[in-house]
């Protein structure tokens, strides 16, 4: 995966959930775009809670490098990580 890092201060943020362990699943893009990490935090919490309800298990939010990170560990053996990504941190599409 190639990432683009042109501007250290992106203009928008999105919330993305990806499976990092267990049976694969399609990444989930949170609803909406946000103007700051603080605003995107609410979307991160919503998506983390939603995944925890869809696939029953433990859902919680931690902090890593000054950003909140959601984690969902399901009874089916999946571990999801929910992150806030700036527009410049998104994978490049060619």
Secondary structure, DSSP 8 states (H G I E B T S, - for coil): --B----SS-S-EEEEEEEEESS----EE-SS-BSSHHHHHHHHHHHHHHHHHHTTEEEEEEEETTEEEEEEEETTS-EEEEEEEEGGGSB---
